Amino acid sequence: MIPLKQEVEEACNRVKPYVHNTPVLKSAFLNELSGAEVFFKCENFQKMGAFKMRGATNAILQLSRAQKKAGVVTHSSGNFAQALSLAARNLGVKAYIVMPENAPQVKKEAVKGYGGIITESESTPIARETEAERIQKETGATFIHPSNDRNVILGNSTSAAELLQTHPDLDYVFTPVGGGGLIAGTSLSVNYFGNNCQTIGGEPFGVDDAFRSLQSGKIEFNETTNTIADGLKTFLGDVNFPIIKKYVSEIIRVEETEIISAMKLIWERMKIIVEPSSAVAFAGLLRKKERFKNKKVGIIISGGNVDLKNLPF
């Protein structure tokens, strides 16, 4: 069942006291370079540095009092682990986080700093899920999936809803595509609040499962995870895919060199920190810029949690 307009509006009101209404930035140089008028919705300025704070907060707020008392659990190697930990702390709820043992130490430290209780697992998806199920059984905590959860998707929809509130005449909104939670939420807001606006995804060629899923009409998977955009290595789910299939117009694939170039441009020209995954949406616009000439384009900058010791430029 695809969420209704009223549900998106309710999510906006629900999370408002707990998240930042992030700024929308522009760059004359990047407008000139792309040929479009670009509005960057900067979720890198969100609490904990990514849009995922919205979905995590909305999901916890939807729990019953008994569920909140028992806590929440997820498996994530990065941004959602941090988002759920911080959202849970803000709402007085325990957060159990399963992280693969090879997750970057900087991300583990951030989760601990936000009060998340970490359990390490082997880095395979099955090991992560098994560990999360065990914690669920032992503690009674509610499992919250990072991207394939209705309340997470509704929380994620609030970023594009804010963008369209201030810029209702956008022709397109671009987002990166990983697990599908952001693009699904964005496409809901674009459909309900946009004016003939379309949602477009950016995805690396190396992990183009969403591109192939839209073509085949069923969820596809990746053989490899060979991309610098570490937040986009996950695949779509049965909750978000029907929304994506219905409301996402297209997914544009980009090369690794294009991702690095787009990331560097944003750092240099806008003086803001964005992670590689965030740059994928802008890279998609640049790759097909002839098509979007003189159009008004919103881009969701999904996050800015980057390992400064490991920059690609």
Secondary structure, DSSP 8 states (H G I E B T S, - for coil): ----HHHHHHHHHHHTTTS----EE--HHHHHHHSSEEEEEEGGGSGGGBTHHHHHHHHHHTS-HHHHHH-EEEE-SSHHHHHHHHHHHHTT--EEEEEETTS-HHHHHHHHHTT-EEEEE-SSHHHHHHHHHHHHHHH--EE--SSS-HHHHHHHHHHHHHHHHH-TT-SEEEEE-SSSHHHHHHHHHHHHH-SS-EEEEEEEGGG-HHHHHHHHSS----S----S-GGG-S---TTTHHHHHHHEEEEEEE-HHHHHHHHHHHHHHH-----HHHHHHHHHHHHTGGGGTT-EEEEEE-B----GGG---
